[in-house]
Amino acid sequence: MVDTSKPIHLNYPNFDKVVSQSLILVDFWADWCAPCKAQDPILEEVAKELNGQALVGKVNVDDNHTLATKYGIMNIPTMILFKNGKKVHHFVGVQPKEKILNIIKKHI
């Protein structure tokens, strides 16, 4: 069972399965990225507040070049909201919790 109160780590092997079956905000990030580190605690709060209504996932672009290329990730952090495998919204740069939650709740 996946703990939906925290962001889940996604990679090439599990990405399509998880994204195709849920409403999920995917954060494309890297360890060396200061803005990505600033976004982390916000995403932790978002995951907690969603309480399983939607998921928050994280993709390390350094470890998953194929996924970053597939989704045209040029800047990080970039977050893409997927609903049943379809891209429904994207954000570039650090985003406030309220903005993220408002967009996600429109798709629940």
C-alpha positions, 0 to 999 in steps of 0.5 A: 500500500502506498502512503498517499500522505507523502510524495511518492517516488516515480521512475521509468518502470513505474511512471506510466502505471501510476500516472495512468490510474490516478490524478497525480501532480508530478514534480520533475526535480534534481538534487542540485536544484535550490528552487526544487528544494524550496518546493519540497516542503510545499509538496509535502503539505499538498500531499498531506492536505489532499489526503488521498484525493490525488497523489503527489509524485516526484521524478528525479530528472538526473536519474530519469532522462527518458521521462524528462525528455518525453515531457519536454522538461527544460527547467526545474522544478516543473510540475505536471498534473495528470488525470488518468494519464493525460496532462491537464496542467503544468507549472514551472518554477516554485509555486505556492501551496494554495495555487497548487491545491486550487488547480488540483481540486478543479480536477478532482 
